[in-house]
Amino acid sequence: MTTLKYNHVVINNNMENGMNLTLKVWRQANAEAQGQMTEYKLGNVSPDMSFLEMMDVLNDELIRKGEDPVTFDHDCREGICGMCSMFINGEAHGPNRGVTTCQLHMRSFKDGDTIYIEPWRSAGFPVVKDLMVDRSAFDRIQQAGGFVSVNTSGRTLDANAIPVPKADADKAFDAATCIGCGACVASCPNGSAMLFVGAKVSQFALLPQGHPERFDRVENMVKQMDEEGFGNCSNIGACEVQCPKSISIENIARMNREYMAANLKG
């Protein structure tokens, strides 16, 4: 068990009538270093800020003081890319449901609150620095089979010419909304990636375009998932609750059925 050590830094920005917060942030210089929780006092935080904007304020003040800013992943800041992966007060992406960290606003907290901010915790997501983890395992799982090969033989068929029942199309679309942020892995006590893999398998298994490769797809993706060191699913359901896109665990069941069918086919 890691013994947590605490550093204390007091920071005040120039905003007025905001909240005063205590931030306890995981700081870790690199993958090999011993990490620790560092405490920051941040004053006058606007409730209209997003969580990442609050982190920007913290980092701006740290830089002004000549200190190393907190490293964290971010990109679109529109809830689309899923890079803003933070474990906030013990919950992936924070206390709100159906949102990513960049969509979480400081009005979800109260003046005087203490906020614990940590990276994803999973063997499959090793820490790079501070709050940034290496999620390339998801890329490798996707590359193992999460695609439909393009037929360039000259006998291609227009996708619009293939009838798809609306119920199947809706379920496929729901599965495809997975942004691969890794909240499912971080929320699962087993560190399971089966909600992610189940969503990627389902979005193709439900459509006729994905059927020619369905058995190779699920076998290859599950094999790669296991090789990456993710745990198994025990139907706790935390992944669905804390998924920012509300991906249903029925996709895990569908993936299991696809995998069984692939094994029976041999």
N, C-alpha and C positions, 0 to 999 in steps of 0.2 A: 504494500500500500504506500502511495506517495504521501509524504508529509508536506502539507501546504505551508509555505512561508508567505508573509505579507509585508510588502513595502507600502509606505503611505506617502501620497503626493496630493497636495492641495492645489486645485485649479479653479480660477474664477474667470468667466468670460465677461463681455461687456453688455450683455443683454439685461433688460430690466423686467421685473415682475415674473420671472420664470421660476422653475423648480430647482431645488437643491438636492442633488443626488449623490449617493455613494456608489461608485462602480468598483466591482472586484473583478478584474480582468486577468485571464490566463496569459502569462507572458512566458515564452519559450524561444530561446535564441535560434534553435535549429532542431532537427529530428533527434540528434544525439544528446542534446542538452537536458538538464533537469529543469522542468518547468515549475512555475510558482504563480500563485494568485497575488496580483499587485493591486493595492487599493488606491483609488483616485477620488478626490472630492471635486465634483463639478457643479458650479453654481449657475443660477439664472438660465436654466435650460427651458426653451420655449416648448410648450405642449404641442405646438403645431409642427415641430421638427419630426422628420422620420428618424428611426433608430440609427440609420447610417449617417444622417446629417449630424446627429449627436456625437457619433464616433468621429466624424470629421472635425467637429469643434474640439473634442478631446485631443486629437492628433495635432491640430493647429497649435494648440497651447503647448503640447509637449515639444513640438519642433521649435517654438519660440523660446522655450527654456533650454534648448540644446540637448533634449533627450530623444531617445529612439521612439518614433511613433508606433502605435499598435498596428501590426500587419493583419489585414483581413481581406477576404475575397469580395469583389463587387464588380458589376459591369453595367447592365442596362438600367438598374434601379426602377424597373417597371413591373417586377414580379414575373418576368418571362424567362430569364436565363438561369435562375436558381443558384447563382454563385454566392449569394449573401448568406452563407451557411454559418449561423451562430446558434449556440445552445444558450438560451437566456432564461435564467431562473429555473433551470431544470427542464425546459421545454424547447423543442426544436423550433426555431424562428420566433420564439416568444409566446406570450400568453394568448394571443388571438388565434382564431381558427380560419383556415382558408387563405392565409396571407404568408408572404415571404418576409424576411427581416426588413427588406427595404420598404415594405408597405406597412410595417408596424410603426405607429406614431407614439410619441412620448406622452400623449394624453392617456395612454393605456396604463401609465404609472402615476404615482402620487408624489407630491412634495415630501422629501425626506426619505424616500424609498432607497433600499439597498438592492442593487441589480448585479447578479452574478452572470458573467459572460465567459463562455468557454467554447472551444472548438468541438466539432463532431468527435465522439469517442468511439472508435472502432479500429480493430486490427487492420481492416481493409482500407481505412482512411488514415494513414500515418500523418502526424503533424509535420508541416513544413516549417512554419514559424508562427508563433502566437496563436491566432485564430484561424490561420490558413491550413487546410489539410490537402493531401494529395488524393484527388478523386479520379485519377486516371484508370482505376480498376473498372469504373463504369464504362469508360471508353472502350476498354478491351472486351468487356462483356458484349457491348453493342457491336463491335467489329466481328465478334465470333458468329453472329447470325442475325442481328437486329436490322435486317434490310431485305429488300426484294431485288433479286438479280434482274438486270435489264436484258431482255431478249432482243438481240440485234441481228437475228437471222433473216430478217426481211418478212417474217410472218407475224409481225406484232399485231396486237389487237388494241384498239382504242379503249382506254379504261371506261369511258362513258358508255361504251357498248355492252358492258358487263353489268347485268342487273344485280343490285345489292338490296336486300330487305332493309327498310329504314331502321328497324330495331337493331339489326346487326351494325349498320353504319353508325348509329348513335353510340353503341357500346364501344365500337372501335375508336370513335372520336374521343370518347371519355378516357379511354386508355392512353391515347396518343397525347393527351394533355400533360402527361408526366414530363417534368422538366429536368429530371435526373439530379435533383439537388442533394439527395442523400439523407433527407430528414427521416425517411423510413428506417434507414440503417441506424442513425443516431438515436432514434426513439426506441428501437427494439432491444430488449435486454440480451437477446442472442446475437445482436449485430447482424441480423438477416437482411439480405438484399432482395428477398423474394417478391416484394411488392413492386420494386423497380423492374426486375426481370419479368415478372408476371404481366406487367403493363406492356412492356415491349413485345413480349410474345403474343399477347392478346390482340394488340392492334393489327397484327397481320393474320392471326389465326381466324379472326372474325370476317375477313375479307377474302373473296375468291382469288385475288391476286397473290395472296400469301400462301395458298394451299400447296403449290408444287414443292416448296421447300420446308413445309411446316415441321416435318419430323427431324430433319437435319438441324433446323433452326433451334428448336427447343433443346435438343440433346447438346448441341455445341454451346449454347448460352448457359445452360445449367452447369455443364462441365467447367466452363470458364469461371462462373460464379464460385464454384467450390474451390477451384484452384487459387482464387484471390483471397480465400480465407474468411469469407462471410459465413455466418452461422445459419442454422436452419430455422424454419418457421414453426412456432408452437401455438399459433392462433391466439396470441394475446390481444392483437388488434390495435396496439399503440401506433403502428405505422399508418393506418388509415386515419386515425384521429388527428395526428399531427402532420399529415401530408398537406402542403399548402394548396394542392390542386384536388384534394379530397378523392384521390384514387381509391376505388373500392377493393377490398381484399377478395372479392369474387374473382379478380384477375389471378390471384394466387391459385385458387381452386382450378381455374381454367388451365393455367400452366401445368398444374399437376396432372390434369386429365390428358393434356397434349403429350406430356412426358411418358405417361403410362401407355398411351396409344403408340408412341414411337418405339417403346421397348417391346410391346407385343408384336409390332410389325417386324421387329428384328432388323 
